[in-house]
Amino acid sequence: MKFRVILITIFIFLTVGYSQELTQEELEFYISNLSRVDDNHYFEINYFIEHKIVEAVPNLEQYFWQQNCDNQRYFLEALYFLGSSLTHQYALAFFDSLNRPESDFYDPTEKYNSTDCGDLLRARVFCIQMLYRLGDYSKTDDVFALIEREKEQGSSKIDGINLLPFIIRYRPDLRELAKQELMNAISIANDDRAMFFYSIALSSSFDVENIPEVIQLFRNSTSPQVKRALIEFYFSNYEDKFDLNGLIKESLPSETNDELRLYYTKVLLLGFATPSDYAFVNSYLNNESNDTIRTLIEYELKSFLPPPLEKDDTLEYKINNLTDYVDSVSFYTWLGDEKFKNNLQSILQLAKSNLLAGDSVACSFQIKAFQNLVDNVYKDSLNTDPRFVTIEGWKFLYWNAQYILDRLPQLPVNADIEVINPAMSLVNTGAFTMEVKGTGFSANSVLYFNSNARTTTYVADTLLTAEILGTDVSVAGNYPVWVSSGTTNSDTVIYKVVITLPLPVRPVLECVRNNGDGTYTAYFGYKNDNTVSVYIPVGSKNKFTPTPQDRGQTRVFLPGRHNRVFTVSFNGSNLVWTLNGRTSTASSNSAPCN
């Protein structure tokens, strides 16, 4: 019968599992089964604890003293987690039973006695741990005895060490002894698991005044587990009290453990995540001797993004921090041109002023303008002026701006730009009128070219025109264009100023018609191979010969092939249209129009 019951128990718990509730009949069976003294009750005890089966408490109390030592430990755990009012009483009595003289071990009235405990000392420490949970810190001698035995045996068990934080915290008379035991355990341990948990125990019990001795322990230790545990569980609690960043930077170059060097770089990049930390890791990379670790660090640098805001960070703090980052990325030459740097910081200063004045919408507007400017200068591979932003600078400035925007009111995008004509021109083409097509425009709409407002004419809610200055297109670059209603912005599009066109714009003679009076009419079109419209003003790159150069030809060339766009009357002699270095000639001998 015993064998069958065990098989049933194993079968149910292997097939049903702890998470699936038992039927009432099964539950009553397992509660009543607590009276059995020959069974191992581990499975049902875990089920009772997981599902908070308080109905089991009376049987746990009634049959506690009839169980063997292992079951008594399971029963005591269950009494604690199920909230028995007798848990403290049972823990003390169990502890006392484990401390009786050996001659008193056997009691014929008890089915099992402490002789069933294979390790009396560890069993007593288990009771002490339970008493500590209950706020009773009176029993400690066995803890130190267990630690001494574990040290002598070179054991990797940590039962005794784990109780030292309680002694340090709640037994002032033994605090220094417990601290010394903990420091010694970490210093002499040679088991990775033990060293890691010893360090966690230290971290939970040492206070800020122990920083100097913990730093010394960190520097002297050769264990990666100890160093990681101290960083994660102790130093991280007091990083505002000492220079943890400096300690890690000091340790990285001399660290002999490959994985720990990689860990240090991750702490710097992901934990501190400032431009200084990124630059330090990037500089260290050249000194990394392990090819695999170097490759992994390169990956960390490449995939790096600044972490989001901490919940407690104020927006004013983050704007100030972002302003400092502008200085930092400039210092590391991740951003070029002093005027550009000052312009970015002026935008942030205005954003902060708006924030402090209570206008979070205006603040959001300025932060978005900052982000757009950084983004467009970074993407401007054709830029020949002193302004530049590298990928490193872009990461710190763009993403920290985004984290601020995430905490600000979202700007409603009432206006939407569909297309601007032109969208590209050569350098120094002079002033021109830009046509903006989209939706949601109003009489209050103002076009911004590279963050500067330009004279804007409202034509319809789907059409605006704006006067672009010659100075706006005097330097090659990618320039952001958007429409503002004063409090809201449209999406941003890019106007490109280039030294040479990426793809050709070709003049095309369609045909020539004989007017019958000695004059002819030439029909011209064009083909723009670029994906955006191009502005080529009348002049050396868009002219007719013989003069006059201006014969009403197109200035804004839309993408694609366009037929019979304009006509020119002439006398039949060669009439040449030159367009950005390409020509098309009309004469009386040209193909006639149908």
C-alpha positions as CSV (number, residue, x, y, z in Angstrom):
1,M,0.0,0.0,0.0
2,K,2.8,2.4,0.9
3,F,4.4,1.8,-2.5
4,R,1.2,2.5,-4.3
5,V,0.6,5.7,-2.4
6,I,4.0,7.0,-3.3
7,L,3.4,6.1,-7.0
8,I,0.1,8.0,-6.9
9,T,1.8,11.0,-5.3
10,I,4.5,11.1,-7.9
11,F,2.1,10.5,-10.8
12,I,-0.3,13.3,-9.7
13,F,2.4,15.9,-9.1
14,L,4.3,15.0,-12.3
15,T,1.2,15.1,-14.5
16,V,-0.9,17.7,-12.8
17,G,1.9,20.0,-11.4
18,Y,1.8,22.5,-8.6
19,S,0.0,25.1,-10.6
20,Q,-3.1,23.0,-11.3
21,E,-5.5,22.9,-8.5
22,L,-6.5,19.6,-6.9
23,T,-10.1,18.5,-6.6
24,Q,-11.6,18.7,-3.1
25,E,-11.4,15.0,-2.7
26,E,-7.7,15.0,-3.7
27,L,-7.0,17.9,-1.3
28,E,-8.7,16.1,1.6
29,F,-6.6,13.0,0.8
30,Y,-3.3,14.9,1.0
31,I,-4.2,16.8,4.1
32,S,-5.2,13.5,5.9
33,N,-2.0,11.9,4.5
34,L,0.1,14.2,6.7
35,S,-0.5,11.7,9.5
36,R,1.7,9.2,7.7
37,V,5.1,9.1,9.2
38,D,6.9,7.0,6.7
39,D,6.2,9.3,3.7
40,N,8.2,12.2,2.3
41,H,5.8,15.1,2.3
42,Y,7.8,17.4,0.2
43,F,5.3,17.5,-2.7
44,E,2.1,18.2,-0.8
45,I,3.8,20.7,1.5
46,N,4.9,22.7,-1.6
47,Y,1.4,22.5,-3.0
48,F,-0.1,23.7,0.3
49,I,2.3,26.7,0.4
50,E,1.9,27.6,-3.2
51,H,-1.9,27.5,-3.1
52,K,-2.2,28.8,0.5
53,I,-4.1,25.8,1.8
54,V,-4.6,27.0,5.4
55,E,-6.9,24.0,6.0
56,A,-3.7,21.9,6.3
57,V,-2.5,23.9,9.4
58,P,-4.3,21.8,12.0
59,N,-2.8,18.5,10.7
60,L,0.6,20.1,10.3
61,E,0.5,21.1,13.9
62,Q,-1.0,17.8,15.1
63,Y,1.5,15.5,13.3
64,F,4.6,17.6,13.5
65,W,6.3,15.6,16.3
66,Q,5.6,12.3,14.7
67,Q,7.6,13.1,11.5
68,N,11.3,12.6,10.7
69,C,13.7,15.5,10.7
70,D,13.4,16.3,7.0
71,N,9.6,16.3,7.2
72,Q,9.7,18.5,10.3
73,R,11.6,21.1,8.4
74,Y,9.0,20.9,5.6
75,F,6.2,21.2,8.2
76,L,7.8,24.2,9.9
77,E,8.2,26.0,6.5
78,A,4.5,25.3,5.8
79,L,3.4,26.6,9.3
80,Y,5.3,29.8,8.6
81,F,4.0,30.5,5.1
82,L,0.4,29.5,6.0
83,G,0.5,31.9,9.0
84,S,0.2,29.5,12.0
85,S,0.2,31.3,15.3
86,L,2.3,28.4,16.7
87,T,5.2,28.8,14.3
88,H,7.5,30.5,16.7
89,Q,6.7,28.0,19.4
90,Y,7.4,25.0,17.1
91,A,10.6,26.6,15.8
92,L,12.0,27.0,19.4
93,A,10.9,23.5,20.4
94,F,12.4,22.0,17.2
95,F,15.6,23.9,17.9
96,D,15.7,22.6,21.5
97,S,15.0,19.1,20.4
98,L,18.1,19.3,18.1
99,N,20.3,20.4,21.1
100,R,19.4,17.7,23.6
101,P,22.2,15.5,24.9
102,E,22.8,12.4,22.8
103,S,21.6,10.2,25.7
104,D,18.2,11.9,25.6
105,F,17.8,11.5,21.8
106,Y,15.5,8.5,22.0
107,D,12.0,8.9,23.3
108,P,9.8,5.9,22.9
109,T,6.7,8.2,22.7
110,E,8.0,9.8,19.5
111,K,8.1,7.9,16.2
112,Y,11.2,9.9,15.0
113,N,13.9,11.8,16.9
114,S,16.7,14.1,16.2
115,T,18.9,11.1,15.4
116,D,17.1,11.1,12.0
117,C,18.8,14.4,11.1
118,G,21.9,13.6,9.1
119,D,23.4,17.0,9.8
120,L,22.3,18.3,13.2
121,L,24.3,21.6,13.0
122,R,22.7,22.5,9.6
123,A,19.3,21.5,11.0
124,R,19.8,23.9,13.9
125,V,20.9,26.7,11.6
126,F,17.7,26.0,9.6
127,C,15.7,26.6,12.9
128,I,17.7,29.8,13.5
129,Q,16.9,31.0,10.0
130,M,13.2,30.5,10.7
131,L,13.5,32.3,14.1
132,Y,15.2,35.2,12.3
133,R,12.2,35.4,9.9
134,L,10.0,35.6,13.0
135,G,12.1,38.4,14.5
136,D,13.8,36.2,17.1
137,Y,17.6,36.8,17.0
138,S,18.5,35.1,20.2
139,K,20.1,32.0,18.7
140,T,23.4,32.7,16.9
141,D,26.2,30.4,18.3
142,D,25.4,27.7,15.8
143,V,25.7,30.1,12.9
144,F,29.3,30.8,13.7
145,A,30.0,27.1,14.4
146,L,28.5,26.2,11.0
147,I,30.6,28.8,9.2
148,E,33.8,27.5,10.9
149,R,33.0,24.0,9.8
150,E,32.3,25.0,6.3
151,K,35.6,26.9,6.1
152,E,37.4,23.8,7.4
153,Q,35.7,21.5,4.9
154,G,36.0,24.0,2.0
155,S,32.3,23.6,1.6
156,S,30.4,25.7,-1.0
157,K,27.3,25.8,1.1
158,I,26.2,29.2,2.2
159,D,23.6,28.6,4.9
160,G,25.6,30.1,7.7
161,I,26.9,33.0,5.7
162,N,23.4,34.0,4.6
163,L,22.5,34.6,8.2
164,L,25.3,37.0,8.9
165,P,23.4,40.0,7.6
166,F,20.7,39.4,10.1
167,I,23.3,39.3,12.9
168,I,25.0,42.5,11.7
169,R,21.6,44.2,11.5
170,Y,20.0,43.0,14.7
171,R,22.7,41.9,17.1
172,P,24.9,45.0,17.8
173,D,27.0,42.9,20.3
174,L,28.0,40.6,17.5
175,R,28.0,43.0,14.6
176,E,31.8,43.5,14.2
177,L,32.4,39.7,14.5
178,A,29.8,39.0,11.8
179,K,31.3,41.6,9.5
180,Q,34.7,40.2,9.9
181,E,33.5,36.7,9.2
182,L,31.8,37.9,6.1
183,M,34.9,39.7,4.8
184,N,37.0,36.6,5.6
185,A,34.6,34.3,3.8
186,I,34.8,36.4,0.7
187,S,38.6,36.7,0.8
188,I,39.3,32.9,1.2
189,A,36.4,31.4,-0.7
190,N,37.4,29.5,-3.9
191,D,34.0,28.5,-5.1
192,D,32.3,30.9,-7.6
193,R,28.8,30.3,-6.4
194,A,29.8,30.8,-2.8
195,M,31.8,34.0,-3.5
196,F,28.9,35.5,-5.4
197,F,26.4,34.8,-2.6
198,Y,28.8,35.9,0.0
199,S,29.2,39.2,-1.8
200,I,25.4,39.6,-2.0
201,A,25.2,39.0,1.8
202,L,27.9,41.6,2.4
203,S,26.0,44.1,0.1
204,S,22.8,43.7,2.1
205,S,24.4,44.3,5.5
206,F,27.3,46.8,5.0
207,D,26.4,50.5,5.1
208,V,27.9,53.6,3.6
209,E,30.6,53.9,6.3
210,N,32.0,50.6,5.0
211,I,32.7,52.0,1.5
212,P,36.6,52.2,2.0
213,E,37.0,48.7,3.2
214,V,34.6,47.3,0.5
215,I,36.6,49.2,-2.2
216,Q,39.8,47.6,-0.8
217,L,38.1,44.2,-0.9
218,F,37.1,44.9,-4.5
219,R,40.6,45.9,-5.5
220,N,42.2,42.9,-3.8
221,S,39.8,40.3,-5.0
222,T,40.7,38.1,-8.0
223,S,37.1,36.7,-8.3
224,P,34.9,38.1,-11.1
225,Q,31.9,36.9,-9.1
226,V,32.9,39.0,-6.1
227,K,33.5,42.1,-8.2
228,R,30.2,41.8,-10.1
229,A,28.2,41.2,-7.0
230,L,29.8,44.2,-5.2
231,I,29.1,46.4,-8.2
232,E,25.5,45.3,-8.6
233,F,24.4,44.8,-5.0
234,Y,26.6,47.2,-2.9
235,F,28.3,50.0,-4.9
236,S,25.2,50.7,-6.9
237,N,23.4,51.7,-3.7
238,Y,26.0,54.3,-2.9
239,E,27.2,55.6,-6.3
240,D,26.3,59.1,-5.2
241,K,28.7,58.7,-2.2
242,F,31.8,57.8,-4.1
243,D,33.2,57.6,-7.6
244,L,32.0,54.2,-8.8
245,N,32.5,55.3,-12.4
246,G,36.2,56.1,-11.7
247,L,36.7,52.8,-9.9
248,I,35.5,50.9,-12.9
249,K,37.5,53.0,-15.4
250,E,40.6,52.4,-13.1
251,S,39.9,48.6,-13.0
252,L,39.2,48.0,-16.7
253,P,42.7,48.3,-18.3
254,S,44.4,46.1,-15.6
255,E,41.6,43.4,-15.3
256,T,42.9,40.0,-16.3
257,N,39.5,38.3,-16.6
258,D,38.2,38.6,-20.2
259,E,34.5,38.4,-19.3
260,L,34.9,40.9,-16.5
261,R,36.4,43.4,-18.9
262,L,33.4,43.1,-21.2
263,Y,31.2,43.5,-18.1
264,Y,32.9,46.7,-17.2
265,T,32.4,48.2,-20.6
266,K,28.7,47.3,-20.4
267,V,28.4,48.9,-17.0
268,L,30.0,52.1,-18.4
269,L,27.8,52.1,-21.6
270,L,24.5,50.9,-20.2
271,G,24.8,52.0,-16.5
272,F,26.4,55.4,-16.8
273,A,25.9,56.0,-20.5
274,T,27.4,59.5,-20.8
275,P,29.5,60.8,-23.7
276,S,32.6,60.5,-21.4
277,D,31.9,56.8,-20.8
278,Y,31.3,56.1,-24.5
279,A,34.6,57.9,-25.4
280,F,36.5,56.0,-22.7
281,V,35.3,52.6,-23.9
282,N,35.9,53.5,-27.6
283,S,39.4,54.6,-26.6
284,Y,40.0,51.4,-24.6
285,L,39.0,49.3,-27.5
286,N,42.4,49.6,-29.2
287,N,44.1,48.2,-26.1
288,E,41.9,45.1,-25.8
289,S,44.1,42.0,-26.4
290,N,41.3,39.4,-26.8
291,D,39.9,39.4,-30.3
292,T,36.6,37.9,-29.2
293,I,36.1,40.5,-26.4
294,R,37.2,43.3,-28.8
295,T,34.5,42.2,-31.3
296,L,31.9,42.1,-28.5
297,I,32.8,45.6,-27.3
298,E,32.7,46.9,-30.9
299,Y,29.1,45.5,-31.1
300,E,28.2,47.2,-27.8
301,L,29.5,50.5,-29.1
302,K,27.7,50.1,-32.5
303,S,24.4,49.1,-30.9
304,F,24.6,51.7,-28.1
305,L,21.6,54.0,-27.5
306,P,21.4,56.2,-24.4
307,P,18.9,54.8,-21.8
308,P,15.5,56.5,-21.3
309,L,14.9,59.0,-18.5
310,E,14.7,57.8,-15.0
311,K,11.2,58.3,-13.5
312,D,12.6,60.7,-10.9
313,D,14.4,62.9,-13.4
314,T,12.7,66.2,-13.9
315,L,12.4,67.7,-17.4
316,E,14.4,70.8,-16.3
317,Y,17.2,68.4,-15.2
318,K,17.1,66.5,-18.5
319,I,17.2,69.7,-20.6
320,N,20.2,70.9,-18.6
321,N,21.8,67.5,-19.0
322,L,21.2,67.7,-22.8
323,T,22.7,71.2,-22.9
324,D,25.8,69.7,-21.2
325,Y,25.8,66.9,-23.7
326,V,26.1,69.4,-26.5
327,D,29.3,70.6,-24.9
328,S,30.5,67.1,-24.4
329,V,29.9,65.9,-28.0
330,S,31.6,69.1,-29.2
331,F,34.6,68.3,-27.0
332,Y,34.9,64.8,-28.4
333,T,34.6,66.3,-32.0
334,W,31.3,64.5,-32.5
335,L,29.8,67.9,-33.4
336,G,31.4,70.6,-35.5
337,D,31.2,74.4,-35.6
338,E,31.0,76.7,-32.6
339,K,28.1,78.6,-34.1
340,F,26.1,75.4,-34.6
341,K,26.8,74.4,-31.0
342,N,25.7,77.7,-29.7
343,N,22.5,77.6,-31.9
344,L,21.6,74.2,-30.4
345,Q,22.1,75.4,-26.9
346,S,20.1,78.5,-27.5
347,I,17.2,76.4,-28.7
348,L,17.5,74.3,-25.5
349,Q,17.7,77.5,-23.3
350,L,14.5,78.7,-24.9
351,A,12.8,75.3,-24.4
352,K,13.7,75.5,-20.6
353,S,12.4,79.0,-20.4
354,N,9.1,77.9,-21.9
355,L,9.0,74.9,-19.5
356,L,9.6,77.1,-16.4
357,A,7.0,79.5,-17.6
358,G,4.5,76.7,-17.7
359,D,4.2,76.5,-21.5
360,S,5.0,72.8,-22.1
361,V,3.7,72.9,-25.6
362,A,6.1,75.7,-26.6
363,C,8.9,73.7,-24.8
364,S,8.0,70.7,-26.9
365,F,8.1,72.8,-30.0
366,Q,11.7,73.9,-29.3
367,I,12.9,70.4,-28.3
368,K,11.5,69.1,-31.6
369,A,13.2,71.9,-33.5
370,F,16.5,70.9,-31.7
371,Q,16.0,67.3,-32.6
372,N,15.2,68.1,-36.3
373,L,18.2,70.3,-36.6
374,V,20.5,67.6,-35.2
375,D,18.9,64.9,-37.3
376,N,19.2,66.8,-40.6
377,V,22.8,67.9,-40.1
378,Y,23.7,64.3,-39.3
379,K,22.0,63.0,-42.4
380,D,23.5,65.7,-44.6
381,S,26.3,63.8,-46.3
382,L,26.7,66.6,-48.9
383,N,27.2,69.3,-46.3
384,T,30.4,71.3,-47.1
385,D,29.9,73.9,-44.3
386,P,31.6,73.5,-40.9
387,R,28.5,72.0,-39.3
388,F,28.5,68.3,-38.8
389,V,27.2,65.7,-36.3
390,T,28.7,62.2,-36.2
391,I,26.8,59.0,-35.4
392,E,28.1,59.2,-31.8
393,G,26.9,62.8,-31.3
394,W,23.6,62.0,-33.0
395,K,22.9,59.1,-30.7
396,F,23.4,61.3,-27.5
397,L,21.6,64.4,-28.8
398,Y,18.7,62.9,-30.9
399,W,17.7,60.2,-28.4
400,N,17.9,62.3,-25.3
401,A,15.8,64.9,-27.0
402,Q,13.3,62.1,-27.9
403,Y,13.1,61.0,-24.2
404,I,12.3,64.6,-23.3
405,L,9.6,64.8,-26.0
406,D,8.1,61.5,-24.7
407,R,7.4,63.3,-21.4
408,L,6.0,66.5,-23.0
409,P,2.6,67.0,-24.6
410,Q,2.6,65.6,-28.1
411,L,2.5,68.4,-30.7
412,P,-0.7,68.0,-32.8
413,V,0.3,67.9,-36.5
414,N,-2.6,69.9,-38.1
415,A,-0.7,70.7,-41.2
416,D,0.8,68.0,-43.5
417,I,3.3,68.7,-46.2
418,E,2.9,66.5,-49.2
419,V,5.5,68.0,-51.5
420,I,7.6,71.1,-51.9
421,N,8.6,72.5,-55.3
422,P,11.4,72.9,-55.8
423,A,13.0,70.4,-53.4
424,M,16.6,70.7,-54.7
425,S,18.9,73.2,-56.3
426,L,22.5,73.9,-57.0
427,V,24.5,76.2,-54.7
428,N,24.0,79.9,-55.1
429,T,21.0,79.8,-57.4
430,G,19.6,83.0,-55.8
431,A,16.2,83.7,-54.3
432,F,13.1,81.9,-55.5
433,T,9.5,81.2,-54.6
434,M,8.8,77.8,-53.1
435,E,5.4,76.1,-53.6
436,V,4.2,74.0,-50.7
437,K,1.4,71.5,-51.3
438,G,-0.3,69.7,-48.5
439,T,-3.3,69.9,-46.2
440,G,-4.4,71.8,-43.1
441,F,-2.8,75.2,-44.1
442,S,-4.3,78.4,-42.8
443,A,-3.7,82.2,-43.0
444,N,-1.5,81.8,-39.8
445,S,0.7,79.3,-41.5
446,V,4.4,80.2,-41.7
447,L,7.0,78.2,-43.5
448,Y,10.3,77.6,-41.8
449,F,13.5,77.0,-43.8
450,N,16.4,75.6,-41.7
451,S,14.6,76.9,-38.5
452,N,14.2,80.4,-40.0
453,A,10.7,81.8,-40.7
454,R,10.2,82.9,-44.3
455,T,7.6,85.2,-45.9
456,T,4.6,83.0,-46.6
457,T,1.5,83.5,-48.7
458,Y,-1.6,81.5,-48.0
459,V,-3.2,80.5,-51.2
460,A,-5.5,77.7,-50.1
461,D,-5.7,75.2,-47.3
462,T,-3.8,72.9,-49.6
463,L,-1.3,75.4,-51.0
464,L,1.3,77.9,-49.7
465,T,4.1,79.8,-51.3
466,A,7.2,81.1,-49.5
467,E,10.0,83.3,-50.4
468,I,13.4,81.6,-50.0
469,L,16.4,83.9,-49.7
470,G,19.6,83.6,-51.8
471,T,21.5,83.2,-48.6
472,D,19.4,80.2,-47.7
473,V,20.9,78.2,-50.6
474,S,24.5,79.6,-50.6
475,V,26.0,76.5,-48.9
476,A,25.5,72.9,-49.9
477,G,23.5,70.9,-47.3
478,N,20.2,69.3,-46.3
479,Y,17.9,71.8,-44.8
480,P,14.7,71.1,-42.9
481,V,11.5,72.7,-44.0
482,W,8.2,72.7,-42.1
483,V,5.1,74.7,-41.7
484,S,4.1,76.2,-38.3
485,S,0.8,77.6,-37.2
486,G,2.4,79.1,-34.1
487,T,1.8,76.3,-31.6
488,T,1.9,73.3,-33.9
489,N,4.2,72.0,-36.6
490,S,3.7,70.0,-39.7
491,D,5.9,67.1,-40.6
492,T,9.4,68.0,-41.8
493,V,10.7,67.6,-45.3
494,I,14.2,68.2,-46.6
495,Y,15.4,70.8,-49.2
496,K,18.7,69.8,-50.7
497,V,21.4,72.3,-51.9
498,V,24.0,70.5,-53.9
499,I,27.2,71.3,-55.8
500,T,26.2,69.0,-58.7
501,L,22.9,67.3,-59.3
502,P,22.9,63.6,-58.4
503,L,21.2,62.7,-61.7
504,P,20.8,64.6,-65.0
505,V,18.0,67.0,-66.0
506,R,17.7,66.7,-69.8
507,P,16.2,69.3,-72.2
508,V,14.0,67.7,-74.9
509,L,12.9,69.2,-78.2
510,E,9.5,67.6,-79.0
511,C,8.9,69.1,-82.4
512,V,8.9,72.3,-84.6
513,R,5.8,73.8,-86.3
514,N,6.1,75.9,-89.5
515,N,3.8,78.9,-88.9
516,G,3.8,79.7,-92.7
517,D,4.8,83.3,-92.2
518,G,8.6,82.8,-92.0
519,T,8.4,82.0,-88.3
520,Y,8.5,78.7,-86.4
521,T,7.3,77.5,-83.0
522,A,9.5,75.0,-81.1
523,Y,7.9,72.7,-78.5
524,F,10.2,71.8,-75.6
525,G,9.9,69.3,-72.7
526,Y,12.3,67.8,-70.3
527,K,13.2,64.7,-68.4
528,N,14.3,64.9,-64.7
529,D,15.9,61.7,-63.6
530,N,16.0,62.8,-59.9
531,T,13.2,61.8,-57.6
532,V,12.5,65.4,-56.5
533,S,11.8,68.6,-58.3
534,V,14.9,70.7,-59.1
535,Y,15.2,74.5,-59.4
536,I,17.6,75.8,-62.1
537,P,17.1,79.5,-62.7
538,V,17.7,81.3,-66.0
539,G,21.4,81.9,-66.3
540,S,24.5,80.0,-67.4
541,K,22.9,76.6,-66.5
542,N,19.5,77.3,-68.0
543,K,19.6,79.5,-71.1
544,F,18.8,79.9,-74.8
545,T,21.2,80.9,-77.6
546,P,21.1,83.1,-79.4
547,T,19.9,85.7,-76.9
548,P,17.7,86.5,-75.2
549,Q,18.7,83.8,-72.7
550,D,15.2,83.9,-71.1
551,R,12.5,82.7,-73.5
552,G,10.0,81.6,-70.9
553,Q,11.6,78.2,-70.2
554,T,10.9,76.1,-67.1
555,R,12.7,76.9,-63.9
556,V,11.3,74.2,-61.6
557,F,11.7,70.7,-63.1
558,L,9.4,68.1,-61.7
559,P,10.6,64.5,-61.5
560,G,10.1,62.3,-64.6
561,R,9.4,63.0,-68.3
562,H,7.2,66.0,-69.2
563,N,6.1,66.7,-72.8
564,R,5.5,70.1,-74.5
565,V,5.9,72.1,-71.4
566,F,6.6,75.4,-73.1
567,T,7.0,76.9,-76.6
568,V,9.4,79.3,-78.2
569,S,8.9,81.3,-81.5
570,F,12.0,81.7,-83.6
571,N,13.1,82.3,-87.2
572,G,14.2,78.8,-88.2
573,S,17.9,79.2,-87.4
574,N,19.4,77.0,-84.8
575,L,17.9,77.7,-81.4
576,V,19.8,76.0,-78.6
577,W,18.5,75.3,-75.1
578,T,21.3,74.6,-72.6
579,L,20.3,73.0,-69.4
580,N,22.9,72.1,-66.8
581,G,25.5,71.2,-69.4
582,R,23.1,69.4,-71.8
583,T,21.7,70.9,-75.0
584,S,18.7,70.5,-77.3
585,T,18.6,72.3,-80.6
586,A,15.5,73.4,-82.7
587,S,15.7,74.5,-86.3
588,S,13.5,74.6,-89.4
589,N,14.9,71.1,-90.2
590,S,13.7,69.6,-86.9
591,A,11.0,67.0,-86.7
592,P,7.7,68.7,-87.6
593,C,4.8,68.6,-85.2
594,N,1.9,66.4,-86.1
